[in-house]
Amino acid sequence: MSGTMNLAVDRRVADFWDFELTARLLQYDFTQRALVAMVLLGILGGVLGPLIVARQMSFAVHAVSELSVTGAAAALLLGIGVNIGGVIGAVIAAAVVGFLGNRARERDSVIGVVMAFGLGLAVLFLSLYGSTKTGFALLTGQVVSIDNEGLTAIVITTVVVLAVLAVIYRPLLFASTDPRVAQANGVPIRTLAVVFAVIMGLACAQGVQIIGALLVMSLMITPGAAAARLTSNPARVIALSVIFAEIAAVGGLVLSLAPKLPVSVFVTTISFVIYLVCRAIGRRRSYTTR
């Protein structure tokens, strides 16, 4: 048994360095669709990540992603599109979190309550549907199986999120950095919180379909957190965040092709390494400026 396992591991390691096989796989339509999807997901994560970090909503990303699974499980049970169900579940969860958890001191408890209830429903729906394999796929993602419909969904989501963000970015940034002063100046804090939570939910729902609910944070949070370690300039933070997210997303997909390993393994590893490097650079800079 151990000999067979060692042989399988050796084969995976050999395939990892098979660049010719990787180049061949990149020529297939399903791989090209997955590549486009990862690029778009990198854009979403890179743009939203700095604001998520600034607003201290990392836990909310986890909750909304998990509750997207609840919506997808309900869609399976009802016989409708999984992507549609995931989007509906994520948007409802995000809107509830944005409305009830507007105050920072209340946010974690609200998220915990909503997530616990939603995950209970997800377990119920998957049990009634009778397929734990489908639930596992929703948790870990299945990027190489994305079809034209799924690709269209993420394209539309990206356009909508970027358009809404372009309209609300300045007041949202103000509200994220200094909420009390923003509210005193008439900025609609609660409305912005709900709108941002909804577009974050849309992005998370698409991320669940691609890399899974358990690993959405690797693209929605880590690149933004890494970029924030290097600069405090909002424009530079977003630019760096997008670059880091694309390196993790595209690099993770390409590296996963030949060894036929889950893309999420490489995405999370690359994101984590980038964060560690940025953290080390940021700490070194802080020492030199003292």
C-alpha positions as CSV (number, residue, x, y, z in Angstrom):
1,M,0.0,0.0,0.0
2,S,2.8,2.5,1.0
3,G,4.7,1.6,-2.2
4,T,1.6,2.5,-4.3
5,M,1.1,5.7,-2.5
6,N,4.8,6.7,-3.0
7,L,4.5,5.9,-6.7
8,A,1.4,8.1,-7.0
9,V,3.2,11.0,-5.1
10,D,6.3,10.6,-7.3
11,R,4.1,10.8,-10.4
12,R,2.4,13.9,-9.2
13,V,5.8,15.6,-8.5
14,A,7.1,14.6,-11.9
15,D,3.9,16.0,-13.6
16,F,4.3,19.3,-11.7
17,W,7.5,20.0,-13.7
18,D,5.9,18.8,-17.0
19,F,5.6,22.2,-18.7
20,E,4.8,20.6,-22.1
21,L,1.7,18.9,-20.6
22,T,0.7,22.2,-19.0
23,A,1.0,24.0,-22.3
24,R,-1.1,21.3,-24.0
25,L,-3.8,21.6,-21.3
26,L,-4.0,25.3,-21.7
27,Q,-5.1,24.8,-25.3
28,Y,-8.4,23.1,-24.3
29,D,-11.6,25.2,-24.2
30,F,-12.5,24.2,-20.7
31,T,-9.0,25.3,-19.4
32,Q,-9.3,28.7,-21.2
33,R,-12.7,29.3,-19.7
34,A,-11.3,28.5,-16.3
35,L,-8.4,30.9,-17.0
36,V,-10.7,33.7,-17.9
37,A,-12.8,33.0,-14.8
38,M,-9.8,33.1,-12.5
39,V,-8.6,36.4,-14.1
40,L,-12.1,37.9,-13.4
41,L,-12.1,36.5,-9.9
42,G,-8.7,38.0,-9.3
43,I,-10.0,41.4,-10.4
44,L,-13.0,41.1,-8.0
45,G,-10.8,40.0,-5.1
46,G,-8.1,42.6,-5.8
47,V,-10.5,45.5,-6.0
48,L,-12.8,44.5,-3.0
49,G,-10.1,43.2,-0.8
50,P,-8.6,46.5,0.5
51,L,-12.1,47.7,1.4
52,I,-13.0,44.5,3.1
53,V,-9.8,44.7,5.2
54,A,-10.3,48.4,5.9
55,R,-13.9,47.8,7.1
56,Q,-12.8,44.7,9.1
57,M,-15.2,42.4,7.3
58,S,-13.0,39.4,6.8
59,F,-15.3,37.2,9.0
60,A,-18.2,38.5,6.9
61,V,-16.6,37.2,3.7
62,H,-16.3,33.7,5.3
63,A,-19.9,33.8,6.4
64,V,-21.3,35.0,3.1
65,S,-19.3,32.4,1.2
66,E,-20.6,29.6,3.5
67,L,-24.2,30.9,3.1
68,S,-23.8,30.9,-0.6
69,V,-23.5,27.2,-0.2
70,T,-26.9,27.3,1.6
71,G,-28.5,29.0,-1.4
72,A,-26.8,26.6,-3.9
73,A,-28.0,23.6,-1.8
74,A,-31.6,25.0,-1.8
75,A,-31.3,25.4,-5.6
76,L,-30.3,21.8,-6.0
77,L,-33.3,20.7,-3.9
78,L,-35.7,22.9,-6.0
79,G,-34.2,21.9,-9.3
80,I,-33.0,25.4,-10.4
81,G,-29.6,26.7,-11.3
82,V,-26.9,26.2,-8.7
83,N,-25.2,29.5,-9.6
84,I,-28.5,31.4,-9.2
85,G,-29.2,29.8,-5.8
86,G,-25.6,30.6,-4.7
87,V,-26.0,34.2,-5.7
88,I,-29.3,34.6,-4.0
89,G,-28.1,33.0,-0.8
90,A,-24.9,35.2,-0.7
91,V,-26.8,38.4,-1.5
92,I,-29.4,37.8,1.2
93,A,-26.8,36.9,3.8
94,A,-24.7,39.9,2.8
95,A,-27.6,42.3,3.0
96,V,-28.6,41.0,6.4
97,V,-25.0,41.3,7.7
98,G,-24.7,44.8,6.2
99,F,-28.0,46.0,7.7
100,L,-27.8,44.4,11.2
101,G,-24.0,44.5,11.6
102,N,-23.4,48.1,10.6
103,R,-21.7,48.8,14.0
104,A,-18.3,47.1,14.3
105,R,-19.0,46.0,17.9
106,E,-22.1,44.1,16.8
107,R,-20.8,42.7,13.5
108,D,-19.1,39.6,14.7
109,S,-22.0,38.4,16.8
110,V,-24.5,39.1,14.0
111,I,-22.4,37.2,11.5
112,G,-22.0,34.3,13.9
113,V,-25.8,34.1,14.4
114,V,-26.6,34.3,10.7
115,M,-23.9,31.9,9.6
116,A,-24.9,29.2,12.2
117,F,-28.5,29.3,11.1
118,G,-27.5,29.3,7.4
119,L,-25.1,26.4,7.7
120,G,-27.8,24.4,9.6
121,L,-30.1,24.9,6.6
122,A,-27.4,23.9,4.2
123,V,-26.9,20.6,6.0
124,L,-30.7,20.0,5.9
125,F,-31.0,20.8,2.1
126,L,-28.0,18.6,1.2
127,S,-29.4,15.8,3.3
128,L,-32.7,16.0,1.6
129,Y,-31.0,16.2,-1.8
130,G,-29.1,13.1,-0.9
131,S,-25.6,13.9,-2.3
132,T,-22.7,14.8,0.0
133,K,-20.4,14.8,-3.0
134,T,-22.1,17.9,-4.4
135,G,-21.8,19.6,-1.1
136,F,-18.1,18.9,-1.0
137,A,-17.7,20.3,-4.5
138,L,-19.4,23.5,-3.4
139,L,-16.9,23.8,-0.5
140,T,-13.8,23.1,-2.5
141,G,-14.7,24.5,-5.9
142,Q,-14.5,23.1,-9.5
143,V,-13.0,25.7,-11.7
144,V,-12.1,23.4,-14.6
145,S,-15.7,22.3,-15.0
146,I,-17.0,25.9,-15.5
147,D,-19.3,26.2,-18.5
148,N,-20.2,29.1,-20.8
149,E,-23.2,29.9,-18.5
150,G,-21.0,30.1,-15.5
151,L,-18.5,32.2,-17.3
152,T,-21.2,34.6,-18.4
153,A,-22.4,34.9,-14.8
154,I,-18.9,35.9,-13.5
155,V,-18.5,38.4,-16.4
156,I,-21.8,40.0,-15.6
157,T,-20.9,40.0,-11.9
158,T,-17.6,41.7,-12.5
159,V,-19.1,44.4,-14.6
160,V,-21.9,45.1,-12.0
161,V,-19.5,45.1,-9.1
162,L,-17.0,47.4,-10.8
163,A,-19.8,49.8,-12.0
164,V,-21.3,50.1,-8.5
165,L,-18.0,50.4,-6.9
166,A,-17.0,53.3,-9.2
167,V,-20.1,55.2,-8.1
168,I,-19.8,54.7,-4.3
169,Y,-16.0,54.4,-3.9
170,R,-15.2,57.8,-2.6
171,P,-17.9,58.0,0.1
172,L,-17.4,54.3,0.9
173,L,-13.6,54.9,1.4
174,F,-14.4,57.9,3.6
175,A,-16.9,55.8,5.7
176,S,-14.4,53.0,5.9
177,T,-11.5,55.0,7.2
178,D,-13.4,57.4,9.5
179,P,-17.0,56.4,9.9
180,R,-17.9,59.0,12.7
181,V,-16.6,62.0,10.7
182,A,-18.3,60.6,7.5
183,Q,-21.6,60.3,9.3
184,A,-21.3,63.8,10.7
185,N,-20.7,65.0,7.1
186,G,-24.0,63.4,5.9
187,V,-22.5,60.3,4.3
188,P,-25.2,57.5,4.3
189,I,-23.2,55.0,6.4
190,R,-25.9,52.3,6.6
191,T,-26.9,52.5,3.0
192,L,-23.3,52.2,1.9
193,A,-22.7,49.3,4.2
194,V,-25.6,47.4,2.7
195,V,-24.7,48.2,-0.9
196,F,-21.1,47.2,-0.3
197,A,-22.2,44.0,1.5
198,V,-24.4,43.1,-1.5
199,I,-21.6,43.5,-4.1
200,M,-19.2,41.6,-1.9
201,G,-21.8,38.9,-1.7
202,L,-22.1,38.8,-5.5
203,A,-18.3,38.4,-5.8
204,C,-18.2,35.7,-3.0
205,A,-20.9,33.7,-4.7
206,Q,-18.9,33.5,-7.9
207,G,-15.8,32.7,-5.9
208,V,-17.7,29.7,-4.3
209,Q,-18.4,28.3,-7.8
210,I,-14.8,28.5,-8.8
211,I,-12.5,27.9,-5.8
212,G,-15.1,26.9,-3.2
213,A,-16.5,28.4,-0.1
214,L,-13.7,27.4,2.2
215,L,-11.0,29.2,0.1
216,V,-12.7,32.4,-1.1
217,M,-10.9,34.3,1.6
218,S,-7.6,33.6,-0.1
219,L,-8.5,35.9,-3.0
220,M,-11.0,38.2,-1.2
221,I,-8.8,39.1,1.8
222,T,-5.2,38.0,1.5
223,P,-4.1,40.2,-1.5
224,G,-5.7,43.3,0.0
225,A,-4.1,42.6,3.4
226,A,-0.7,42.0,1.7
227,A,-1.0,45.3,-0.3
228,A,-1.9,47.3,2.9
229,R,1.4,46.2,4.4
230,L,3.3,48.0,1.6
231,T,1.6,51.3,1.3
232,S,-1.2,53.4,2.7
233,N,-2.1,55.1,-0.6
234,P,-5.6,53.8,-1.5
235,A,-4.9,53.8,-5.3
236,R,-1.6,51.9,-4.8
237,V,-3.2,49.5,-2.4
238,I,-5.9,48.5,-4.9
239,A,-3.3,48.3,-7.8
240,L,-1.0,46.0,-5.7
241,S,-4.0,44.0,-4.5
242,V,-5.2,43.3,-8.0
243,I,-1.6,42.3,-9.1
244,F,-1.3,39.9,-6.1
245,A,-4.7,38.4,-6.7
246,E,-4.0,37.8,-10.3
247,I,-0.6,36.2,-9.5
248,A,-2.3,33.9,-7.1
249,A,-5.4,33.1,-9.2
250,V,-3.7,32.6,-12.6
251,G,-0.6,31.1,-11.2
252,G,-2.6,28.7,-9.0
253,L,-4.6,27.5,-12.0
254,V,-1.6,27.0,-14.2
255,L,0.4,25.1,-11.6
256,S,-2.5,22.8,-10.8
257,L,-3.0,21.6,-14.4
258,A,-0.3,19.1,-14.9
259,P,-0.3,17.4,-11.5
260,K,-4.1,17.4,-11.5
261,L,-4.3,18.7,-8.0
262,P,-7.0,21.1,-6.7
263,V,-6.4,24.6,-7.8
264,S,-7.3,25.9,-4.4
265,V,-4.1,24.4,-2.9
266,F,-1.9,26.5,-5.1
267,V,-4.1,29.7,-4.9
268,T,-4.0,29.7,-1.1
269,T,-0.3,28.8,-1.0
270,I,0.7,31.6,-3.4
271,S,-1.5,34.1,-1.6
272,F,0.0,33.2,1.8
273,V,3.6,33.5,0.5
274,I,2.8,36.9,-1.0
275,Y,1.4,38.0,2.3
276,L,4.4,36.8,4.3
277,V,6.8,38.6,1.9
278,C,4.7,41.8,2.1
279,R,4.5,41.6,5.9
280,A,8.3,41.2,6.2
281,I,8.9,44.1,3.8
282,G,6.4,46.3,5.7
283,R,8.0,45.4,9.1
284,R,11.4,46.2,7.8
285,R,10.3,49.6,6.5
286,S,8.7,50.4,9.8
287,Y,12.0,49.7,11.6
288,T,14.0,51.8,9.2
289,T,11.7,54.8,9.5
290,R,11.9,54.9,13.3
